[in-house]
Amino acid sequence: MKAFDLSLYLVLDPDLCAPIGMVETARLAVAGGATMVQLRDKRAGTPGMIETGRALKQALDGTGTRLIVNDDIEAAIAIGADGLHIGQDDMDARTARAMIGPDIILGLSVETEALAAAVDPDLVDYTGVGPVFATPTKADHKQPIGFDGLARLVKASPVPSVAIGGLKGEHVAEVLAAGAKGLAVVSAICGTPDPEAATRRIAAEIRKVPA
């Protein structure tokens, strides 16, 4: 059984993180309580992803926080990342699992109840469910589903879910009430004046919700 904590899942955005960089943003966020960090950079190319990913892995070493790579399976393997996250348009879960082996965490984005219900728990470890709200950090996102839609998709998913899409600290209670195991955030941490303090505030909101 792979151990991971979806409660406060940081998705790094190279543009938003530009003032201090993705590695320093991740380091500060982990100090503030981030439980997982996803490297997402559509423009970097595999060599760029590997370079950043290796620096991230070094920065997160010993923290217990899991490093997930978005989409780029070659980079995920080269980095020795803890996990890979794929979308519906990237590759199918069976191919991804065959390439990464049994021990790496595999996350899959789902935007509809049908997609959530179709997830194979023998292949996929968690689902990324959303977008809950429209978000400027992903121009091609699907129709927002809101908290009611989130609850339906989480219920349909046979594996734990993390909510994504325009989420901030004030949404913690509703996200967890919908059954998600946590929330994925981008702009709520990336590009803020103090990523550690921003993360700490969200972590405090998570701790307020009864387990």
C-alpha positions as CSV (number, residue, x, y, z in Angstrom):
1,M,0.0,0.0,0.0
2,K,1.5,3.4,-1.1
3,A,1.4,5.9,1.7
4,F,0.5,9.5,0.6
5,D,-1.5,12.4,2.0
6,L,-3.7,14.4,-0.4
7,S,-4.8,16.9,2.1
8,L,-2.7,19.9,0.9
9,Y,-1.6,19.3,-2.6
10,L,0.5,22.1,-4.2
11,V,0.6,22.3,-8.0
12,L,3.6,24.4,-9.1
13,D,3.0,26.9,-11.8
14,P,6.2,28.3,-13.4
15,D,4.7,31.7,-14.2
16,L,3.1,32.3,-10.8
17,C,6.2,30.9,-9.0
18,A,8.6,33.1,-11.1
19,P,9.4,35.7,-8.4
20,I,11.3,33.1,-6.3
21,G,11.2,30.0,-8.5
22,M,9.4,26.6,-8.2
23,V,12.0,24.9,-6.0
24,E,12.0,27.7,-3.4
25,T,8.2,28.0,-3.5
26,A,7.9,24.2,-2.9
27,R,10.5,24.3,-0.1
28,L,8.6,27.0,1.7
29,A,5.2,25.4,1.1
30,V,6.4,22.1,2.6
31,A,7.7,24.0,5.6
32,G,4.2,25.4,5.9
33,G,2.5,22.0,5.7
34,A,2.1,21.0,2.0
35,T,1.7,17.2,1.9
36,M,2.3,16.7,-1.9
37,V,4.0,18.8,-4.6
38,Q,3.2,18.4,-8.3
39,L,5.6,19.7,-10.9
40,R,3.6,21.1,-13.8
41,D,5.3,23.0,-16.6
42,K,3.9,22.5,-20.1
43,R,6.6,24.6,-21.8
44,A,9.8,23.2,-20.1
45,G,10.2,20.1,-22.2
46,T,11.5,16.8,-20.7
47,P,15.1,18.0,-20.1
48,G,13.8,21.1,-18.3
49,M,11.3,19.0,-16.3
50,I,14.1,16.7,-15.2
51,E,16.4,19.5,-14.2
52,T,13.7,21.2,-12.0
53,G,12.4,17.8,-10.8
54,R,15.8,16.7,-9.5
55,A,16.3,20.0,-7.7
56,L,12.8,19.6,-6.2
57,K,13.5,16.0,-5.1
58,Q,16.7,17.2,-3.3
59,A,14.7,20.1,-1.7
60,L,12.0,17.7,-0.5
61,D,14.3,14.9,0.6
62,G,13.6,13.8,4.2
63,T,10.4,15.9,4.5
64,G,8.0,13.0,3.8
65,T,6.2,15.2,1.1
66,R,5.6,13.3,-2.1
67,L,6.8,14.7,-5.4
68,I,4.5,14.1,-8.4
69,V,5.3,14.9,-12.0
70,N,2.5,16.0,-14.3
71,D,2.1,14.3,-17.7
72,D,5.8,13.7,-18.5
73,I,6.4,10.0,-17.8
74,E,10.0,10.1,-19.1
75,A,10.8,12.9,-16.7
76,A,9.0,11.2,-13.8
77,I,11.1,8.1,-14.2
78,A,14.4,10.0,-14.7
79,I,13.8,12.1,-11.6
80,G,12.9,9.2,-9.5
81,A,9.6,11.0,-8.6
82,D,7.2,9.5,-6.1
83,G,4.4,9.8,-8.6
84,L,3.0,10.6,-12.0
85,H,-0.3,12.5,-12.7
86,I,-2.0,12.1,-16.1
87,G,-5.0,13.7,-17.7
88,Q,-7.6,12.0,-19.9
89,D,-5.8,13.2,-23.0
90,D,-2.3,12.2,-22.0
91,M,-2.2,8.4,-22.1
92,D,-4.3,5.6,-20.7
93,A,-3.7,4.5,-17.1
94,R,-2.8,1.0,-18.1
95,T,0.0,2.1,-20.4
96,A,1.2,4.5,-17.7
97,R,1.2,1.9,-15.0
98,A,3.1,-0.6,-17.2
99,M,5.8,2.1,-17.8
100,I,6.2,3.3,-14.2
101,G,5.9,-0.1,-12.5
102,P,3.8,-1.0,-9.4
103,D,5.4,1.2,-6.8
104,I,5.0,4.7,-8.2
105,I,1.8,6.7,-7.3
106,L,-0.4,7.2,-10.3
107,G,-3.0,10.0,-10.3
108,L,-5.7,10.6,-13.0
109,S,-7.8,13.6,-13.7
110,V,-11.5,13.1,-14.0
111,E,-14.1,15.6,-15.0
112,T,-17.3,13.6,-15.1
113,E,-19.0,10.9,-13.1
114,A,-18.6,8.4,-15.9
115,L,-14.9,9.0,-16.0
116,A,-14.6,8.7,-12.2
117,A,-16.6,5.5,-12.1
118,A,-14.5,4.0,-14.9
119,V,-11.2,4.4,-12.9
120,D,-9.5,1.0,-12.3
121,P,-8.2,0.9,-8.6
122,D,-5.7,-1.7,-9.6
123,L,-4.0,0.9,-11.8
124,V,-4.8,4.3,-10.3
125,D,-4.1,5.4,-6.8
126,Y,-6.0,8.7,-6.6
127,T,-8.2,10.9,-8.8
128,G,-7.9,14.7,-9.4
129,V,-11.5,15.9,-9.5
130,G,-12.6,19.2,-11.0
131,P,-12.4,21.9,-11.9
132,V,-14.5,23.0,-9.0
133,F,-14.3,26.6,-10.2
134,A,-12.9,28.2,-13.3
135,T,-9.2,28.9,-13.0
136,P,-6.9,31.1,-15.0
137,T,-3.9,28.8,-14.4
138,K,-5.3,26.2,-16.8
139,A,-6.7,27.8,-20.0
140,D,-8.2,24.6,-21.4
141,H,-10.0,23.4,-18.4
142,K,-13.4,21.7,-18.6
143,Q,-16.7,23.1,-17.4
144,P,-16.6,23.9,-13.6
145,I,-18.5,21.3,-11.5
146,G,-19.0,23.2,-8.2
147,F,-19.2,21.5,-4.8
148,D,-22.3,19.5,-5.7
149,G,-20.5,18.1,-8.8
150,L,-17.4,17.4,-6.7
151,A,-19.4,15.4,-4.2
152,R,-20.9,13.3,-7.1
153,L,-17.6,12.6,-8.7
154,V,-15.9,11.8,-5.4
155,K,-18.6,9.3,-4.6
156,A,-18.2,7.7,-8.1
157,S,-14.5,7.4,-7.8
158,P,-13.3,4.0,-6.4
159,V,-10.0,5.6,-5.1
160,P,-9.3,8.7,-2.9
161,S,-9.9,12.1,-4.6
162,V,-8.2,15.5,-4.4
163,A,-10.3,18.5,-5.6
164,I,-8.8,21.0,-8.0
165,G,-9.7,24.2,-9.7
166,G,-9.6,27.8,-8.3
167,L,-9.5,26.5,-4.7
168,K,-8.3,28.6,-1.7
169,G,-8.2,28.3,2.1
170,E,-11.8,29.4,2.5
171,H,-13.0,26.4,0.5
172,V,-11.4,23.7,2.8
173,A,-14.5,22.9,4.7
174,E,-16.7,22.5,1.6
175,V,-14.1,20.4,-0.2
176,L,-13.7,18.0,2.7
177,A,-17.5,17.9,3.3
178,A,-17.9,16.8,-0.3
179,G,-15.8,13.7,0.5
180,A,-12.5,14.7,-1.1
181,K,-9.3,13.8,0.9
182,G,-7.8,17.2,0.2
183,L,-7.5,20.2,-2.1
184,A,-5.0,21.0,-4.8
185,V,-4.0,24.6,-4.9
186,V,-2.0,26.7,-7.3
187,S,-2.4,30.5,-7.0
188,A,-3.3,30.3,-3.3
189,I,0.4,29.5,-2.7
190,C,2.4,30.2,-5.9
191,G,3.3,33.8,-6.3
192,T,2.1,34.9,-2.8
193,P,4.4,37.2,-0.9
194,D,5.1,34.4,1.7
195,P,4.3,30.9,0.4
196,E,5.1,29.3,3.8
197,A,2.6,31.5,5.6
198,A,0.0,31.0,2.9
199,T,0.4,27.3,3.2
200,R,0.3,27.4,7.0
201,R,-3.1,29.2,6.8
202,I,-4.6,26.5,4.6
203,A,-3.1,23.8,6.7
204,A,-4.7,25.4,9.8
205,E,-8.1,25.3,8.0
206,I,-7.7,21.6,7.2
207,R,-6.9,20.9,10.9
208,K,-10.2,22.6,12.0
209,V,-12.3,20.0,10.1
210,P,-13.0,16.9,12.2
211,A,-11.4,13.7,10.7
